Amino acid sequence: MSSLAPITIDELTARPLPVFGHSVQAIRNLSSEDAVPWEKYGDIILKDPGLILQTLLALRGTGGKRREDPVTSMEQAAMLLGLERVQQLPADSELVEEALQGRAQEGYRRTVVRAFHAAYQAWDWGFVRRDPNPDELLLSALMHDAAELALWVNAPERIHQLRRLVFRDHVPPAEAQYIALGESLEHFGRRLAERWNLPPLVHEALRPEYGQEPRVQGVVLAVQLARQTEWGWYSSAVEETLAMIGEHLDGTPEEVSRHVHQTAVRAAREAGLHGAPLPASLLPLQPGGEQSFIDAEFPPEPGEAPPSADPALASHEAEQRGLVCLSPQPARYAEIMQQLEDGLGRLQSNDLLRMAIHGMHEGAGLNRALFAILSHDRKYLQARFMVGSDSDTNFNRFRVALDQPHLFTRLMEKPQSLRLHDGNRAKFWPLVPSEVQALIGTNRFFAQSVHINGRPVGLFYADRHGQDCDMDEATYDKFRQLCRLATQGMAMNARRKAATGASG
């Protein structure tokens, strides 16, 4: 399925994030008081992503020597700016109530409430885990979805189309983002994090390769929970996320569920001024109640048939709509291949790996692609770089144990590749460990082991979600060509490093 042209970063930042009127009034009220603690200014800023952004941009524009330690709390940021500059912040911003209208304002408010719910959960879990800086977790979770906020400001129809594809048409989120935006939300998030100089933990939470880091896990799980509970709390997806949160907090499902519900209520008390439905208000609803909210946001277009009233038929229709195949982009593939060839001997190995998997995803049209690195003790493969798995927290934990003989241990024995397809599935699929089968959720994929100077170092993997999506020989050849160039560049880097060491 084809996509619209990707939104450019300049389009996405054409207008800044607006601020809420209640934030402006709250700062004005503090300005009339004497000896106000910096914490009060920080609390106001933290409840408004537009004000957070204005604060960070103002800090960057104050000049002087660049700070070695990043700003991780808004109380700290307010102190660094100084009282006069903090009180001036609202004057530099448009108001939400004036800058956005109709659907755009509703979507922006809803996204802020969801972001604050995620932030409050991440902050609370930080205390449970005795994190040294829970405020950093809160700030990172709150700004994780900055790209969606920017879309409601600068491209509201595109983000509305994305939500329609996901919630009404049941298209998998990764594919829906490609269709509506031309790229993933996390891609735009990373670009915004760079342009706006957001805190380091925001950057890390937007990169699947950091998914095993405990602090990143907390932020990502909180964001995922907030997204899933936007319509209701009682689904299999929420149950799976709660199980992962249980692992993160070392608690039983019952303990975690109760704790998360209580935290949602506490978050609602803090976020009530944003003028959008609160996740905590959905806790009393029974399973299935979320459909009424979805129907209200996405009524049938003129001439469009309403969703089927027959549950079985509706399920079949949703399944068919969800089968989305990414279109290969020959020009993008050729561009990345040329960049890899030009970068041989110049690009760092990490850059080569990232470029190769983006070529698989964007150029060859493979839904998910990754490079998994071999551990030092050679006991497991661990995902190092990923693309196309932004909305799949489970897949982002890609890890393959090598302590028992199976398909991947065989692949790692020497440089070789495999295309698992209909013709050889009976032979190779039983060799895939059951936990990996459950992790990837498909029995059609490409894989190629990487050896440098005769030693195994890792594995490329790529697949597509839908069974109707083509994994043909031509796509397999593109996959292998990208692997070949990346491996060639890594080998050149290894030889140069060895020569430098020998001469030293």
N, C-alpha and C positions, 0 to 999 in steps of 0.2 A: 504494500500500500504506500502510495506516495505521501509526502509531507509538504507543508508550506515551507517557504524559504525561512531559514533560521532568523530569529530576531537578533539584531546586532546589539553589542553592549552599549553603543551610543543611543540606540533607540530605547533600550531598557532603562537608561539613566537620564533620559531627556528631561524629565521632571523629577525632583527629589521626593522622598517620602514625606507626606504631610504630617502634621502633629494634631493631636486632639485638642479641642477647645478647653476641656477640663484640665489638661496638662498646663496650658498657658495660664489659666486662672489660678491653678495651684501655685505656680512659681510666682505670680504676682502677689498672691496672699503672703507667701514667705518673704517676699521682698520688703514688705511693710513691717516685718518683725525684726527684733534685735537679737544678735548672737544665736542665729539658727544653726544647729548642727549640720555638717555636710551630709550626714546620713539622710536627712529629710529631702535635700535636693536630689540625692542619688535615688531615693525611693520613687520620686516623681518621674525622673528620667527613665528608670527601669521599666515602667509600665507603658512606655510609649516608644515603639521602634523608630519612629521618625525623629523623636527627640534624642534617642541613643545615637542615631546616625549623625545628627547635627553636632552632638557633643564630640564624637570621635573625629569628625571632619574639622571642627574648630580646634581640637587639640593638635591635629596634624598641621594646621595652619599657624600655630603660635610661634613657629621658628625655634631657633636655639638648637642645642646639641640633641641628637636623636637618642631617645631613651633605650637603654639595653633591655630593661624589663617592660614587657607589654602591659598595657592597661587592662585589668581584668575585672574591675568593678566600677560602677558609675559614681559611687562615693569618692573613690580615688580620682576619677576623671574630673569631677566637680572641683576637688581641691586643687588639682593641677591647673585648671582653667582660671580659677579665681572667682570671687563673688560677682564682680561687675560683668564678666563675660558670661557666667552662668545665667544671670538674670536677663541678659540680652538675647539668649538663645531663641526664645519664642518669636522674636521679631524677625528672625532669619528664615522662617518657615511659613508655608501655606497651611491653612487649617483644613483638616479632613472634611469638615462640614461645608467648606466652600470649594475645595479643590476637586472633590469627587461627587458624582451624582448617581442616583439610581443603583443599578446593578454593581457598578464599580465601587461605590461606597459600601454597599452591603457586603460585597466580597472582601473588601479591605478590612472591615470591622470583624468579620468572621475569622479571617486569617490571623488577625492580632489576638483575638480571644483564644484561638487554638494554639498560637505560639506561646502565649502566656501560660496556658495550661501545661504545655510541654516544659516550659522553663521552671514552673513551680514544682513539677514532679522531679525533674533532674536535680534541682536545688535540694529538695527534701531527701532524695536518695543519697546525695552527697554527705549529708549529716549521718545517715544510717551507716555509710561506708567509712565514716571518719575522714572524709576528703579534706585536704589542707585548705581548699579554697572553693567552697560551694557556690559563692557568688559568680565565679568564673563559669561554672557549669550552667547557672541560670542565664547569664548573658549569652553564652554560646547557643543554648537551646532556643532562646528567644529570637536570635538573629539567624538561626539555621534556615528559615524559610524566607529570608529577605528577598529572594528572587520572585517568589509568588507575590509578595507585597508590591514589589516594583512593577510586576505585570499588571496588577489591578490598577496601578496609577497610569501606566504608559501603554498597555495593550490589553484592556479589559476583555475584549471579545475573544482574544486568543486563550486567555486563562479560563474564561467561561466555557469555551469549547472543550478545553482539556477536562474540566470537571464533568461536563456532560458525557464525554466519552467514557470516563472512568465510572461515574456513579449511576448514570442512567443506562448506558450501553454496555457496561461491564467489560470494557477493553482493558487489558492489563496496563497498569500505570506507566511502565517504561515505554510501551508502544504508543500509548495515548500521548505521552509527552512528545515523542518523535513526530506524530501526526499533527498535533496542534501547534507545537512550538518550533519544530525542526531540530530540536536538541533536548537534552534532559534538564530538568529543573536544577539538578545538582551541578551540571555544567555551568548554567547561568549563575548559580550560587557561588561557585568557585571564582568566576570572573568578577562578580560583584565584591566578593571578599577581598580580592586583590585590589580592585579599584578603590574601595572604601577603606582599605587597611583595617579590616575587622580583626579581632583577637585571634591568635594562633589556633585555639581550640575550635573556632568556627571553621577554619580551613581544614583541619584534620577530620572533623565530623562530616565534611562534605566529600571525603575521599575514602572509598571502601577499603583501601589497603590498610587504613588505620583501625579497621573494625574490631580487631582483637585487643586494642588498648582499653583498659577498664574505664577510664574517664570518657573516652569517645563512645564506648558502648552505652554508658549512661545517657549521654546526650541523644544518641541515635534512637535508643529504645524509647526515650521520653517523647521524641518527635513522632515516632511510629505509633505509639499509643494514642497520642493526641489526634493524629490523623484518623486512626481507626474508630475512635469514639466520637467523632464529629456527628455521627448519625445515631449512635447507640452503643451500648456496652456489652451486649450479649450475642457475640458471634464467635465462630471458630477461630477467626483471625485474631480477635482480642484474646481469646484463651491461649493461643500459641504465644502471643507477645507476653502475656502475664507469666507464662512458664519461663520464658527467657529472662524476664525481670526477676523471677524467683531465683534463677541461677545467679543473676547479678547481685542480688541482695542476700543470697543465702537464706531464703525463707521458704516456707511451705506455700502451695498455691492459695490456701485459705488465708494465711497471714498476709500475703502479698496483695491479694484481691481486696481485702478489707482495708489495708493501709493505703492502697492506691485510690480507693473510693473516698476515703477520708481526706486525702490530699487534694482530690478534685474539688471537694466541697470548700476546703480552705482557699484554693485558687480562685473559686467563683466569688468568694467574698472580696478578694483583692481586685478582680477584673470586671466587676459589675458595671463600671462606668463606660465600657466600650460599646454598649448598645448592640450586642449580638447574642444569639442563644448561647447559654453556658453549658459545657459538657456535663457538669454535675446535675443539671436539670433533667438530663436524660436517664439518670440512674433508675428511676422508678419504672421506666418503660419496659415492656416485655419484648422478647425477640420478635422482629418483624415490624415494630412500630416505626422504624427508621424510614420505611418506604413512603410514608405520608410526607416526610420532609423532602425526600428526593423528588417526589411527584410535584410538590409545591415549587421547588426551584427549577424544575425542568418539565413544564407542561408540554403536551404535544404541540408541535408546530402546525400551522394551518395546512390541512390536507394530509397530515400524518396520522397513521393508525395508532391508537393507544396501545400500551403494552398488553399482552395477552392476559386474560383473567385465569386461564388454565395454568396452574403452577408448573406442570411438566412441560407444556409448550413454551412457557416463558423461560424456563431453564434452558431449553434447547436453543431458543432465540438468542439468549445471552451468550451461550457457548459459541454460537456461530459468529456473533459480533466480536467476541473476544479473540478470534483467530486472526491475529494481525502479523503480517510478514513485513519486515523492513525491506525497503527497496535498496538494492546496491546503488552506489553513487560512483560510477566509473571515473568521473573527473576527480573526486575526492580521493579515490584509491590511487590513481596515478600521481596525484600531488604528494600523498604520504610516501609512496614508493620512491619518488624522486628525492624527497627530503631525507629519507633513510639512506639512499645511495650517496647523496651529497654530504651526509653527516658521518659517513664511515671514517673513523680515525679522528673525528672531532667531537661528536656527541658523547656525553656520558652514558653509561650503560642504562641507568634509570630512565633517561630520556628516550633511548632507543626502545626500551620495553614499553613505555607509555605510548610512544608513537605507533608501535606495531599493533597493540591491541585496539587503538583508536582506528587504525586502518581496517582491522577486521570488523569493527562495529559500524563505522561510518562509511567505509569504502566498500567492503564486501557484503554489508547488510546483515551481519550476524548479530543476534539480539544481545548475547552476553559473551564477553571475552575476558580472559585473565591470564596473568602469568603467576604461577605458584613457585616459590623458591624452596629449594631443598634445605632442610635444617642442617645445622653443623654436624649433628650426630647421625644424619641421614635416616632418621626415624619417621619423618613425615614431610609432606608438601604443604606449605602454607601460602595462601593467596597474598601476593605482594602488591600487584596492580590489577585493578578491575575497571570495567566499563559496562554499562547496560544493566547493572544490578542494583541501581540506587534504591528502589522501593522494596527490595527483598533482603531484609536483615538476616534471614536464615542463610541464604546463599552467600551473603557477604562474609560469613564465617567459614568459608571454604577451607577445608583442611582434610588431607588424605593421609591416614596412618600407613606406614610402610613396614609394619612389624610382621605382616603375614603375606604370603605369596598371593598376588592378584594381578589384574590387568595393568595397574599403574606401576607396580614393582617391575613388571616385565618391560614396560615402556622405558623405565629409567635405567635399564641394563646397558643400553647403547642408544646413540642418536637414531630415532625412528619416529614415525608418525602413524596415526590411525584415523580412518574415517569410519565411524560406526553407523551402519545404515541397514536397510532391509535385507540386503544380500548376505551380510555376515553377522547379523544380530544373534542368531542362534548360537554361534560360536563364541562371540566375545562378551555379550551382555551378562551371562552368568559369572563371568570373571570380575565384574565390577562389584566391589563390596556393597552390601545392602545399605549401609549408612550413606554411602556416596550416591547410590541410586535414589534414596529419599532426598538427599541434599539437592541434586541437580534437577530432579523431576522430569527428566526426558531420557529416552533411550537412543537418541541420535545426536552425535557430537563429533567434533574434531579434537585431536590431541597430538602434541609433538613434544618429545623430550629434548632438552638442551644440554649439550656437553661442551665444555670449554677445556681445551688442552687435555682431552681424554678423561675429564672428570665431570660427573653429572652435577648440574647446578639448578635445574628447575624444569618446569613444564608449561607449555602454552595449552590453553583449553578454550574452546568456543562452541556455542550451540545456538539453537533457535527454539522459541517456546512452542509454537504451534506445530502439530504433526503434519499439517499441510504446507508448512514452509519448506522451501527447497534447500536441501543440503547436498547439492549436486557436485560432480567432479570439478566443474569449473570454479565453484566457490572454494572447494577444498584446495585447488591449486593456488588461488589467491592467498588463502590462509598460510600455505606452506612457503610461498614467496616472501611474505611478511616475516615469518619465523626465520627464514634463511638470512635475510638482510640484518635483522636484529642480532641473530647469533654471530654473524660475521663481524659486526661492529663490536660486540662484546669480546670476541676473541682477539681482535686488534687491540682493544683497550687492555686486555690481560697481558698480551705480549709486551706492550709498551710499559706497563707497570713493572713487569718482571725485568725488562732491560734497564729501566731506571734504577731499580733496586740493586741489580748486579753492578751497575757502574758506580753506585754510591758506596 
